[in-house]
Amino acid sequence: MPKMKSSRTLAKRIKVTGTGKIKVKRAYMGHFAPRKTRKQRKHLAKPAYVHKTDMKRISDMICK
C-alpha cells in the first residue's frame, strides 16, 4: 500500500509543539481588524491549541 500523503495546506497552517499539542492561528483577524476592540485584537493574536477531540482527525491529516 502506498504512503499516505499529508494535507499540505493544513501542514502550512499548524505547528506541532514539543509536548505534542497542535498550535494554530486564531480566526477573525484577517478582515475588519480596525473595528475590533484593542482587547479583542490582542487576544486573537495569541496562538490557539486544537481541542483534544480534534487531535486524532488533524494528526491523521498531517500523517503524524
N, C-alpha and C positions, 0 to 999 in steps of 0.2 A: 504494500500500500504506500502511496506517495506521502511525502511530508505535508503537514498542514501548513497553509500559508497564513501568516498573521495579517490582520487588518491594518494596512499601512496608515490609513487615515487616523485610526484610533491610536496607533503607536506613536504618532507625532504629537498627540494631544495629552498624553498621560506620562507619568513617571512613576516607576516602582521604587519605593523607599527601601532603605536597608532593612527595615523590620518587616517588609512585605506588603505594606499598605500601598494603595494606588492613589496618587495625588493628581488632582485635576484642577483646571481653572474654573472659577465660578461663572455662571451665566449672568446675563443682564448688564454687561459692561461694554458691549460693542456698539451700542446705539443709545442715543438720548442721555448720555452721561451728564451733561451740564444741568439738566433739570432734576437730577437726583440730588439728595442732600449730601453734604460732605461726609456725614457719618455713614450713610449708605454706601457711598463710593469707597470709603476706607475699608469697610467690612467686606465688600465684594472683591476688593483687590487681594485679599488673603486667599491662600490656596484652600481647596476643599478636599476631603477624602471620600472615596467611594464607600457607600454603605456596605456592611458585611453581607447583606442579602444579594448584592450585585457582584460580589467579588468573583465567584466562580464563573459567571457568564462573561465578565470582562477579561478575566485571565485566560479563558479559553479562546477569546478573540485575538489575544496577543501571543498565544501559544506558549505560555509560561507554566 
